[in-house]
């Protein structure tokens, strides 16, 4: 049986020369201008009538504004659709303390908005890994009516295998532009419905800890931390007087590409290991509010900022879906997974006696602290697991390391230093 699902493939620009970046910057800031004008229009109508205009009337009005022609018509429509959807979501909350969508501005500057290109806004050449993105009438010049972007999807995703690319999005990730290809893909679901469950805890020191009940896997993040340290030093040491030097920009892009590859390889290995163990459901820990809850100190906050857990979540989810494995996100904070003993349920900060070691003062369970959390997460989809959690696998997991020579994960005894 084949299933059809929507998948977003992220690609980095390989021709991020001055002209390409300048043109994308122009589109991104024009997108914010359209958002701001539409937001002002909604506010004016709201003040006069007490009603928020719908998507249709708002589009009709915005088409008369000059900024509408900064982008391809479908791209301008997508900005208005996003704003109308944000207002609808805010209205449905019915929360007097919630603020309506605001303007897009950083001081006196408009930030770079995501620009969506639909069917008539892009032309894709998968053979040469190029895509042409349309400019609006106002931004066209005598050189070209489009922006020619060359891209790289990385080793684990290939657009040549995709029949239907529905949209292309130009996304500013805070450091550079990247492309998101929204595709329809076929999934062979004949081998799905494994009987076991797995729990996954995501972290910084150990990038992932996986519990399948009678087996546990640990994925240290050493390679990721080494790259972050090396390229951050290269960036700091070459910072120019007038902003980032060419080498600093190179270091940022290189770090981003290597991190992306690491996360792709990690998520692929996790899903493959789960599939090999007949896992049909994964409970995936989601530390969604961790950046807002605690001050971790200067170094801790920096490491937390670099932690791309949202990206890893999405990679695991779509790769699990392709293998017919269900994913259930679990709010770690509500369960207090890192403080609670997975054997007897005792909750105590003192049970974490040192980094990585969990010892329950009540039942004397000894476990790796991340695997204890992973087993607590697994219990959300297996409320009454028939197993003895003190069997040693929580204290002595199978360790899988990233092998830089192959770009893949392997058992600790096989991975090269």
C-alpha positions in Angstrom: 0.0 0.0 0.0 1.3 3.5 -0.9 0.6 6.6 1.1 1.1 10.2 0.0 2.6 12.7 2.4 3.9 16.2 2.3 7.6 16.6 3.0 9.9 19.7 3.2 13.4 19.3 2.0 15.9 21.9 3.2 18.7 23.0 0.9 21.7 25.4 1.3 22.7 27.9 -1.3 25.9 27.1 -3.1 26.1 30.3 -5.2 25.5 32.7 -2.3 27.4 35.4 -4.1 26.7 39.1 -3.5 24.1 39.5 -6.3 22.1 36.4 -5.3 22.0 37.4 -1.6 21.2 41.1 -2.4 18.3 40.0 -4.6 17.0 37.6 -1.9 17.4 40.4 0.7 15.3 42.7 -1.5 12.5 40.1 -1.7 12.6 39.3 2.0 12.3 43.0 3.0 9.6 43.6 0.4 7.7 40.7 2.0 7.9 42.4 5.4 6.7 45.7 3.8 3.6 43.9 2.3 2.9 42.4 5.7 3.2 45.8 7.5 0.9 47.6 5.0 -1.6 44.8 5.3 -1.4 44.9 9.1 -1.9 48.6 9.1 -5.0 48.1 6.8 -6.5 45.5 9.1 -6.0 47.9 12.1 -7.6 50.8 10.3 -10.7 48.7 9.3 -10.9 47.2 12.7 -10.9 50.6 14.4 -13.7 51.9 12.1 -16.0 48.9 11.9 -15.0 46.7 14.8 -14.4 43.8 12.4 -11.3 42.2 11.1 -11.4 41.9 7.3 -11.2 38.5 5.7 -8.5 37.2 3.4 -10.5 37.9 0.2 -11.2 41.6 0.8 -7.7 42.2 2.2 -6.1 40.7 -1.0 -8.4 42.9 -3.2 -7.3 46.0 -1.4 -3.6 45.1 -1.3 -3.5 44.5 -5.0 -4.0 48.3 -5.5 -0.9 49.1 -3.4 2.5 49.6 -5.2 4.3 47.2 -2.8 2.2 44.3 -4.0 4.2 44.3 -7.3 7.5 43.9 -5.5 6.9 40.2 -5.5 5.4 37.6 -7.8 1.6 37.8 -7.4 1.3 34.4 -5.7 4.1 35.3 -3.3 2.4 38.5 -2.3 -0.9 36.5 -1.8 1.0 34.0 0.4 2.1 36.9 2.7 -1.5 38.1 3.1 -2.7 34.5 3.6 -0.2 34.1 6.4 -1.3 37.3 8.1 -5.0 36.5 7.8 -4.3 33.0 9.3 -2.3 34.6 12.2 -5.3 36.9 13.0 -7.7 33.9 12.8 -5.5 31.9 15.1 -5.3 34.8 17.6 -9.1 35.4 17.5 -9.8 31.7 18.1 -7.7 31.7 21.3 -10.2 34.0 22.9 -7.5 35.0 25.4 -7.7 38.7 26.5 -4.0 38.6 27.4 -2.9 37.4 24.0 -1.6 40.1 21.6 -2.8 40.2 17.9 -0.1 39.8 15.2 2.2 42.8 15.1 4.3 44.6 12.6 7.6 43.2 11.2 10.3 45.6 12.2 13.7 45.6 13.8 14.1 49.2 14.9 13.8 51.2 11.7 14.6 48.2 9.6 12.3 45.7 8.0 13.5 42.1 8.7 13.7 39.4 6.0 10.4 37.6 5.7 10.1 34.1 4.3 9.0 34.3 0.6 6.9 31.5 -0.8 7.0 30.7 -4.5 4.1 28.7 -5.9 3.6 27.0 -9.3 4.2 30.0 -11.6 6.8 31.6 -9.3 9.7 29.1 -9.8 11.3 26.8 -12.3 13.2 23.8 -11.0 16.1 22.1 -12.7 16.9 19.0 -10.5 19.6 17.7 -12.8 21.8 20.8 -12.3 20.5 21.6 -8.8 19.2 25.0 -9.8 16.0 26.9 -9.3 14.8 30.2 -10.8 12.8 32.4 -8.4 10.6 35.1 -9.9 10.9 38.7 -9.0 8.0 41.1 -8.8 7.6 43.8 -11.5 9.0 46.5 -9.3 12.2 44.6 -8.6 12.9 43.4 -12.1 15.9 45.0 -13.9 17.6 44.9 -17.2 19.8 41.9 -16.1 17.2 39.3 -15.2 13.5 38.8 -14.2 14.5 36.0 -11.8 17.0 35.0 -9.3 19.1 31.9 -10.3 19.8 29.9 -7.1 22.1 26.9 -7.1 21.5 24.6 -4.1 22.7 21.5 -2.2 20.2 19.2 -0.4 22.8 17.2 1.4 23.5 13.4 1.2 20.2 12.2 2.6 17.7 14.0 0.4 17.4 14.1 -3.4 14.9 16.1 -5.4 15.5 13.9 -8.4 13.4 11.2 -6.6 10.5 13.7 -6.1 7.8 13.9 -8.7 5.9 16.9 -7.4 7.5 20.0 -5.9 4.6 22.2 -4.9 6.3 25.2 -3.4 9.7 26.7 -2.9 10.4 28.9 0.1 13.3 31.3 0.6 14.0 31.3 4.3 16.4 33.5 6.2 17.6 31.4 9.1 19.2 34.2 11.1 22.6 33.8 9.4 22.0 33.0 5.8 19.4 32.2 3.2 18.3 28.6 2.6 15.6 27.0 0.4 12.8 24.8 1.5 11.2 22.6 -1.1 7.6 21.5 -0.2 7.0 18.2 -2.0 4.5 15.4 -2.3 6.1 12.0 -1.8 4.9 8.4 -2.0 5.5 6.2 1.0 5.6 2.4 0.8 3.6 1.5 4.0 3.4 -2.3 3.5 5.9 -3.0 6.3 4.6 -0.7 8.9 2.8 -1.6 12.2 5.8 -2.8 14.4 4.7 -3.9 17.8 7.3 -2.3 20.1 7.5 1.2 21.4 10.5 3.5 21.8 11.1 6.6 23.9 13.6 9.3 22.8 15.2 12.0 24.9 17.0 14.8 23.1 19.9 16.6 24.8 23.1 18.6 24.3 25.8 16.4 25.8 24.1 13.2 24.5 22.3 14.3 21.4 19.8 11.5 21.8 19.0 8.7 24.1 16.7 5.9 22.9 14.9 3.3 25.0 13.1 0.3 23.4 12.5 -1.3 26.8 14.9 -4.2 26.7 17.5 -2.3 24.7 18.9 1.2 24.9 21.0 3.3 22.6 23.1 6.4 23.4 24.2 9.0 20.8 26.9 11.3 22.2 27.2 14.8 20.7 31.0 15.0 20.7 31.4 15.5 17.0 28.8 18.3 17.0 30.4 20.1 20.0 33.9 19.8 18.4 32.6 21.4 15.2 30.8 24.2 17.1 34.0 25.0 19.1 36.3 24.9 16.0 34.2 27.0 13.7 33.2 29.5 16.4 36.9 30.1 17.1 37.5 30.6 13.4 34.6 33.0 13.2 35.8 35.1 16.2 39.4 35.2 15.2 38.6 36.6 11.8 35.9 39.1 12.6 36.6 42.3 10.6 36.4 45.9 11.7 33.4 46.5 9.5 31.6 43.3 10.3 32.2 39.6 9.5 35.2 38.9 7.3 35.0 36.5 4.4 36.6 33.8 6.5 34.1 34.4 9.3 31.2 34.0 6.9 32.8 30.9 5.6 33.1 29.5 9.1 29.4 30.2 9.7 28.3 28.5 6.5 30.6 25.5 7.1 29.4 25.0 10.6 25.8 25.2 9.5 26.3 22.6 6.7 28.2 20.2 9.0 25.5 20.5 11.7 22.8 19.8 9.1 24.6 16.7 7.9 25.1 15.4 11.4 21.4 15.8 12.3 20.4 14.1 9.0 22.7 11.2 9.7 21.6 11.0 13.4 17.9 11.0 12.6 18.4 8.4 9.9 20.3 6.1 12.2 17.8 6.5 15.0 14.8 5.6 12.7 16.7 2.7 11.1 17.7 1.2 14.6 14.0 1.5 15.7 12.7 -0.1 12.5 15.2 -3.0 12.9 13.8 -3.5 16.4 10.2 -3.8 15.2 9.2 -0.4 16.7 5.8 0.9 15.5 5.5 3.9 17.8 8.0 6.4 19.0 7.4 8.8 21.9 9.6 11.8 21.1 10.5 14.1 23.9 9.9 17.8 23.1 11.8 20.3 25.3 9.7 23.1 23.8 10.0 25.8 26.5 13.5 25.0 27.7 15.0 28.2 26.4 12.5 30.3 28.3 12.5 28.5 31.6 16.0 28.8 33.1 19.1 30.9 33.0 21.8 28.4 32.3 24.7 30.9 32.6 26.7 32.5 29.8 28.3 29.2 28.4 25.1 27.2 29.0 22.9 29.7 27.3 25.3 29.8 24.3 25.2 26.0 24.0 21.4 26.1 24.4 21.1 28.6 21.6 23.2 26.4 19.3 21.0 23.3 20.1 18.9 22.7 17.0 16.4 20.4 18.7 13.5 21.6 16.5 15.4 20.7 13.4 16.2 17.2 14.8 12.6 16.7 15.8 11.3 17.4 12.3 14.0 15.2 10.7 13.1 12.2 13.0 9.4 12.8 12.4 9.4 12.7 8.6 11.9 9.9 8.4 9.9 7.8 10.8 6.8 8.5 8.7 8.5 7.2 5.6 9.2 3.9 7.5 5.5 3.7 8.7 6.4 4.5 12.3 4.1 6.7 14.3 5.4 9.6 16.2 3.9 11.1 19.4 5.5 14.3 20.8 5.8 14.3 24.6 6.1 17.5 26.7 9.1 16.7 28.8 8.5 19.6 31.3 5.0 18.3 32.3 6.3 14.8 33.0 9.5 15.9 34.7 11.3 13.1 32.9 14.8 13.9 34.1 13.9 14.0 37.8 11.5 11.0 38.0 12.6 7.4 38.5 11.3 5.3 35.7 11.2 2.2 38.0 9.3 3.5 41.1 8.1 7.0 40.1 10.0 8.8 42.9 10.7 12.4 41.9 13.8 14.1 43.4 16.5 16.4 42.1 19.0 14.6 44.3 18.6 11.4 42.4 20.9 12.9 39.7 24.1 12.4 41.7 26.4 13.6 39.0 26.5 14.3 35.3 25.0 11.4 33.4 24.3 9.2 36.5 20.9 8.6 38.0 20.6 6.7 41.3 17.2 6.4 42.9 17.3 6.7 46.7 14.0 4.8 47.0 14.4 1.7 44.8 18.2 1.9 44.2 17.8 1.9 40.4 21.1 2.8 38.7 20.8 4.3 35.2 22.2 6.7 32.7 20.1 9.9 33.5 19.2 10.5 29.8 18.1 6.9 29.3 16.0 7.1 32.5 14.3 10.2 30.9 13.9 8.2 27.6 12.2 5.3 29.5 9.9 7.8 31.2 9.0 9.2 27.8 8.4 5.7 26.4 6.0 4.9 29.3 3.6 7.6 27.9 2.8 5.2 25.0 3.4 2.0 27.0 1.7 2.8 30.4 2.3 -0.7 31.8 5.4 -2.2 30.2 6.0 -5.8 31.2 9.7 -5.7 31.9 12.2 -5.2 34.7 13.7 -1.8 34.3 16.6 -2.6 36.6 18.1 -5.2 34.2 21.2 -3.1 33.5 20.5 -1.8 30.0 19.6 1.6 31.4 23.1 1.8 33.0 25.1 0.2 30.2 23.6 1.3 26.8 24.9 0.5 23.3 26.8 3.6 22.3 26.7 4.8 18.7 29.3 7.4 17.5 29.5 9.7 14.5 32.3 8.5 12.2 33.7 11.6 10.5 35.4 9.5 7.8 32.2 8.0 6.5 29.7 10.7 7.7 27.5 8.0 9.4 26.9 6.5 12.8 28.4 3.2 13.9 28.7 1.2 17.1 31.4 2.6 19.4 33.8 -0.3 18.7 33.6 0.3 15.0 33.6 4.1 14.8 37.0 5.6 13.9 38.4 8.3 16.2 
